[in-house]
Amino acid sequence: MIVVAMMMAVPLIHAQESMFNKGDNVINLGIGIGNTLYSGSYYTKGVPPVSFSFEHGVADGILEKGVIGILGYLGYNSYKYDYLGWGYKYSNIVIGGGGLFHYPLVNKLDTYAGILLGYNISSATEFGTPAGYDYSASSGGVVFSGFVGARYYFTDKIAAFAQVGYGIAYLTFGVSFRF
């Protein structure tokens, strides 16, 4: 079924114009849904997953109309675990870089797939305990994400985007600015 759909789409692919090109710069501001880090009973959101990224087109003509871009990424979220006035406040900062492959499938739509390699800086602070038992800690670790997404351009410079993948959020929506 998927093979048949792809074969039917081949004539359409050749008719599309690329919305992301070598030399383009794009800033993305996003907000995530479906946190990948904290969930379950007694967890409440602090700051939802928010992200800022910058992408630069570095190579074009890949598979005829494809473009490769490099990405810088910064993401943040915070959550609170509260059980009867006692719990922890958690926060995460993800800093990373990656690569994307753009290929035009539909007019005005910049479709892409990418990978991200980064570092997650996590912190936890205990609250609601008697004096002298306050706890706080921080740690970090390498994070890896694969994702697919699309940007729909309303003008030559402004687009809305949606991205699905494993990272600071399962689904990210936002706005993109090309310059």
Secondary structure, DSSP 8 states (H G I E B T S, - for coil): -HHHHHHHHHHHHTT---SS-TT-EEEEEEEEEEESS--STTEEEEEEEEEEEEEEEEEEEETTTEEEEEEEEEEEEEEEEEETTEEEEEEEEEEEEEEEEE---BTTEEEEEEEEEEEEEEEEEEESS-TT---EEEEEEEEEEEEEEEEEESSSSEEEEEEEESSSEEEEEEEEEE-
